[in-house]
Amino acid sequence: MFNTGAEVSFKASRIWQGAHSKLFDMDGMRHVVEPSVNYVFVPTPNKPPTELPQFDSQLSTLRLIPVDFPDYNSIDSIDSQNVLRLGLRNTLQTKRKNGVENLFKWAVYADWRLKPRPDQETFTDVYSDLDFKPRSWITLNSETRYSINDRQWREANHTLTLSPNSTWSWSVGHRYLRSDPALGPDSGNNTILSSFYYRFSENWAGRLQHRFEARDGTLEEQYYTLYRDFRSWTAALTFRVRESRIGPTDYGVAVTFSLKAIPRFKLGDDQNKPNLLLGG
């Protein structure tokens, strides 16, 4: 499949040596700005995706899909494109005890379709990813999605993480998703999440995780995990309670083992995707 394009980006920075703040644990500041433009052109194929067997089809997603090949790998869904991906990144860095840290990192991006297909709008939603770290042990993450065409927020995810030491950490977050017919009749949510980790000793630790749906007041999922460190490998015992709404409450228990040299999951996956501990 023929395709072409071009990408242009640059970085500009400025340093303020005299910028100090006890509140934000700031010793000097560097501002880095990085605008980018990525143009991609794909001609109309001989056969549209609707006439092809869909083995590697495009799956529904809440984030912007890649426009470049081979990053876009849903080969049975390749269709014409004439698009500009516009992006802007802003980063504020400062010096702290552990070295240079990002105090503030914000990326905004969207697609401008120069020749949209009949099923597309000229502009996609505007996406925003923000990380704010006012102290070394406090992190605020934000992911939002705003519809230019409908003038409404479609998605807003916010998480606050406190990790003052290696003994305990706590994350609390809120996830809002407006119902989208493309994702199903009941795809929206208004969810509150909590994850608390506590290390009892060098070898033992535990984690409590809860997910509460505020729309109907349902505690949808509960995870209780006990970790054990065996030097060269680790084990986790997880108990899950899931409220299905349309049937009986589901209970699950799983034991997971992982070698430290070849870890089964990436760092933090057990917190972000606790269902992996039960084989999900």
C-alpha positions as CSV (number, residue, x, y, z in Angstrom):
1,M,0.0,0.0,0.0
2,F,1.5,3.3,-1.1
3,N,1.8,6.0,1.5
4,T,3.9,9.1,2.0
5,G,4.2,12.0,4.4
6,A,6.5,14.2,6.4
7,E,7.1,15.1,10.0
8,V,8.4,18.4,11.3
9,S,9.2,19.2,15.0
10,F,11.7,21.3,17.0
11,K,12.5,22.1,20.6
12,A,13.1,25.4,22.2
13,S,14.1,25.9,25.8
14,R,14.9,28.6,28.3
15,I,16.5,28.4,31.8
16,W,15.6,30.5,34.8
17,Q,18.4,29.9,37.4
18,G,16.8,32.3,39.9
19,A,13.5,30.5,40.1
20,H,13.1,29.0,43.6
21,S,10.1,27.8,45.5
22,K,9.8,25.9,48.8
23,L,6.2,25.0,48.1
24,F,7.1,23.2,44.8
25,D,10.6,22.1,46.0
26,M,12.0,24.0,43.0
27,D,15.6,25.0,42.5
28,G,15.9,26.6,39.1
29,M,13.6,26.0,36.2
30,R,13.9,25.0,32.6
31,H,11.0,25.4,30.1
32,V,11.0,23.1,27.0
33,V,8.5,23.6,24.3
34,E,8.1,21.2,21.4
35,P,5.6,21.8,18.6
36,S,5.2,19.1,15.9
37,V,3.3,18.5,12.7
38,N,3.0,15.1,11.1
39,Y,1.5,14.9,7.6
40,V,0.3,11.5,6.2
41,F,-1.2,10.7,2.8
42,V,-2.7,7.4,1.8
43,P,-4.6,7.1,-1.5
44,T,-7.9,5.4,-1.9
45,P,-7.3,1.7,-2.0
46,N,-8.7,-0.5,-4.9
47,K,-11.0,-2.3,-2.4
48,P,-12.4,-0.5,0.7
49,P,-12.1,-2.2,4.1
50,T,-15.8,-3.2,4.0
51,E,-15.1,-5.5,1.0
52,L,-12.2,-7.3,2.8
53,P,-12.3,-10.1,5.4
54,Q,-11.6,-8.4,8.7
55,F,-8.8,-10.5,10.4
56,D,-6.6,-7.6,11.5
57,S,-9.3,-5.0,11.9
58,Q,-9.2,-1.7,13.8
59,L,-10.4,-2.0,17.3
60,S,-12.4,0.7,19.1
61,T,-10.2,2.8,21.3
62,L,-10.5,6.0,23.5
63,R,-7.2,7.4,22.3
64,L,-5.9,8.7,18.9
65,I,-4.7,5.8,16.7
66,P,-1.3,6.1,15.0
67,V,-1.4,7.6,11.5
68,D,2.1,6.3,10.4
69,F,3.0,2.9,9.1
70,P,4.0,0.4,10.6
71,D,2.7,1.9,13.9
72,Y,-0.8,1.6,12.4
73,N,-0.9,-2.2,11.9
74,S,-4.6,-2.9,11.4
75,I,-3.9,-3.9,7.8
76,D,-7.5,-4.9,6.9
77,S,-8.8,-1.5,7.9
78,I,-6.3,0.6,5.9
79,D,-8.2,3.4,4.1
80,S,-7.5,6.7,2.4
81,Q,-5.9,9.4,4.6
82,N,-5.0,13.0,4.0
83,V,-4.3,14.2,7.5
84,L,-2.2,16.5,9.7
85,R,-1.5,15.5,13.3
86,L,-0.8,18.7,15.2
87,G,0.9,18.5,18.6
88,L,2.4,20.7,21.3
89,R,4.4,19.6,24.3
90,N,5.4,21.8,27.2
91,T,7.7,20.6,30.0
92,L,8.9,22.5,33.1
93,Q,11.9,20.9,34.8
94,T,13.7,21.6,38.1
95,K,16.5,20.3,40.2
96,R,15.7,18.3,43.3
97,K,17.5,15.8,45.6
98,N,17.2,13.0,43.1
99,G,18.4,15.1,40.2
100,V,16.4,16.8,37.4
101,E,12.7,16.1,37.6
102,N,9.7,17.1,35.5
103,L,7.6,19.5,37.5
104,F,5.0,19.9,34.8
105,K,4.6,18.0,31.5
106,W,1.7,18.7,29.2
107,A,0.9,17.4,25.7
108,V,-2.0,18.5,23.5
109,Y,-2.7,17.0,20.1
110,A,-5.4,16.5,17.5
111,D,-5.9,15.5,13.9
112,W,-6.9,17.9,11.1
113,R,-8.3,15.8,8.2
114,L,-7.7,17.8,5.0
115,K,-10.0,15.5,3.0
116,P,-12.2,13.6,5.5
117,R,-14.0,10.4,4.4
118,P,-17.8,10.4,4.6
119,D,-17.7,8.7,8.1
120,Q,-15.2,11.3,9.4
121,E,-15.3,14.9,10.7
122,T,-12.7,17.5,9.7
123,F,-11.3,17.7,13.2
124,T,-10.9,14.9,15.7
125,D,-11.3,15.5,19.4
126,V,-8.6,17.4,21.2
127,Y,-6.5,15.2,23.5
128,S,-4.6,16.4,26.5
129,D,-2.1,14.4,28.7
130,L,-0.8,16.2,31.8
131,D,1.6,15.2,34.6
132,F,2.1,17.6,37.5
133,K,4.6,16.8,40.2
134,P,4.6,19.6,42.8
135,R,6.8,17.5,45.1
136,S,8.9,14.4,44.6
137,W,6.3,12.2,46.3
138,I,3.1,13.8,44.9
139,T,2.0,13.2,41.3
140,L,-1.2,14.4,39.5
141,N,-2.0,12.7,36.2
142,S,-4.7,14.0,33.9
143,E,-6.1,12.7,30.6
144,T,-8.9,14.6,28.9
145,R,-10.7,14.5,25.5
146,Y,-12.7,17.4,24.2
147,S,-15.0,17.3,21.2
148,I,-14.7,20.4,19.0
149,N,-17.7,19.5,16.9
150,D,-20.1,18.8,19.8
151,R,-18.4,21.3,22.2
152,Q,-18.4,18.9,25.1
153,W,-16.0,16.8,27.2
154,R,-16.0,13.2,26.1
155,E,-13.5,11.8,28.6
156,A,-11.7,13.0,31.7
157,N,-9.4,10.9,33.8
158,H,-7.6,12.3,36.9
159,T,-5.4,10.5,39.4
160,L,-3.6,11.7,42.5
161,T,-0.7,9.5,43.8
162,L,1.0,10.0,47.2
163,S,4.2,8.0,47.7
164,P,6.2,9.7,50.6
165,N,8.4,6.6,51.2
166,S,8.9,3.0,50.2
167,T,6.6,1.8,53.0
168,W,3.3,3.0,51.6
169,S,1.6,4.7,48.7
170,W,-2.0,5.7,47.8
171,S,-3.6,6.5,44.5
172,V,-7.1,7.9,44.2
173,G,-8.7,8.8,40.9
174,H,-11.8,9.7,38.9
175,R,-12.7,8.5,35.5
176,Y,-15.5,10.0,33.4
177,L,-16.5,8.8,30.0
178,R,-19.5,10.1,28.0
179,S,-21.5,7.3,26.4
180,D,-20.4,6.6,22.9
181,P,-22.6,4.5,20.5
182,A,-19.4,3.2,18.8
183,L,-18.3,1.6,22.1
184,G,-21.7,0.1,23.0
185,P,-25.1,1.2,24.5
186,D,-23.8,1.5,28.0
187,S,-20.2,2.6,27.4
188,G,-20.2,5.7,29.7
189,N,-19.0,5.7,33.2
190,N,-18.4,7.9,36.2
191,T,-16.0,5.9,38.3
192,I,-14.0,6.5,41.5
193,L,-10.9,4.4,42.0
194,S,-8.6,3.8,44.9
195,S,-5.4,1.8,45.4
196,F,-3.5,1.6,48.7
197,Y,-0.2,-0.2,49.0
198,Y,1.6,-1.0,52.2
199,R,4.9,-2.8,52.8
200,F,4.9,-4.7,56.0
201,S,8.6,-5.8,55.8
202,E,11.3,-6.6,53.3
203,N,9.4,-9.7,52.1
204,W,5.8,-9.0,52.7
205,A,3.4,-6.3,51.2
206,G,-0.3,-5.8,50.5
207,R,-2.5,-3.9,48.3
208,L,-6.2,-2.9,48.5
209,Q,-8.0,-1.7,45.3
210,H,-11.6,-0.6,44.8
211,R,-13.7,0.7,41.9
212,F,-16.9,2.5,42.6
213,E,-19.5,3.5,39.9
214,A,-21.1,6.7,41.0
215,R,-23.9,6.6,38.5
216,D,-25.8,3.9,40.4
217,G,-23.8,3.7,43.6
218,T,-22.3,0.2,42.9
219,L,-19.0,-1.0,44.2
220,E,-18.0,-2.7,41.0
221,E,-14.7,-4.4,41.9
222,Q,-12.6,-5.1,45.0
223,Y,-9.1,-6.5,44.9
224,Y,-7.1,-7.7,48.0
225,T,-3.6,-8.8,47.2
226,L,-0.8,-10.2,49.4
227,Y,2.8,-10.1,48.0
228,R,5.7,-12.3,49.1
229,D,9.3,-11.7,48.0
230,F,11.4,-14.9,47.7
231,R,14.7,-13.2,46.6
232,S,14.8,-14.4,43.0
233,W,11.1,-14.6,42.4
234,T,7.8,-13.2,43.8
235,A,4.4,-14.5,44.5
236,A,1.0,-12.8,44.8
237,L,-2.2,-14.1,46.4
238,T,-5.3,-12.1,45.1
239,F,-8.9,-12.2,46.1
240,R,-11.4,-10.4,43.9
241,V,-15.1,-9.5,44.4
242,R,-17.0,-8.3,41.3
243,E,-20.5,-7.0,41.1
244,S,-22.1,-8.0,37.8
245,R,-25.5,-6.2,38.3
246,I,-27.4,-8.7,36.1
247,G,-26.3,-11.8,37.9
248,P,-24.8,-13.1,41.1
249,T,-21.7,-11.5,42.6
250,D,-18.5,-13.1,41.2
251,Y,-15.7,-14.2,43.5
252,G,-12.2,-15.1,42.4
253,V,-9.0,-16.3,43.9
254,A,-5.6,-16.5,42.2
255,V,-2.0,-17.2,43.0
256,T,0.6,-15.6,40.6
257,F,4.3,-16.3,40.4
258,S,6.9,-14.3,38.6
259,L,10.7,-14.5,38.2
260,K,12.6,-11.3,38.9
261,A,15.0,-12.0,36.0
262,I,12.0,-12.4,33.6
263,P,9.1,-10.6,35.2
264,R,5.6,-11.6,34.1
265,F,4.3,-8.1,34.2
266,K,5.7,-4.6,33.7
267,L,6.3,-2.4,36.7
268,G,3.0,-1.0,37.9
269,D,0.8,-3.3,35.8
270,D,-0.6,-5.0,39.0
271,Q,-1.9,-1.6,40.1
272,N,-3.1,-0.2,36.7
273,K,-4.5,-3.6,35.5
274,P,-5.3,-5.7,38.6
275,N,-7.2,-8.2,36.5
276,L,-3.9,-9.5,35.2
277,L,-3.3,-11.0,38.6
278,L,-6.3,-13.3,37.9
279,G,-5.3,-14.1,34.3
280,G,-7.4,-11.3,32.8
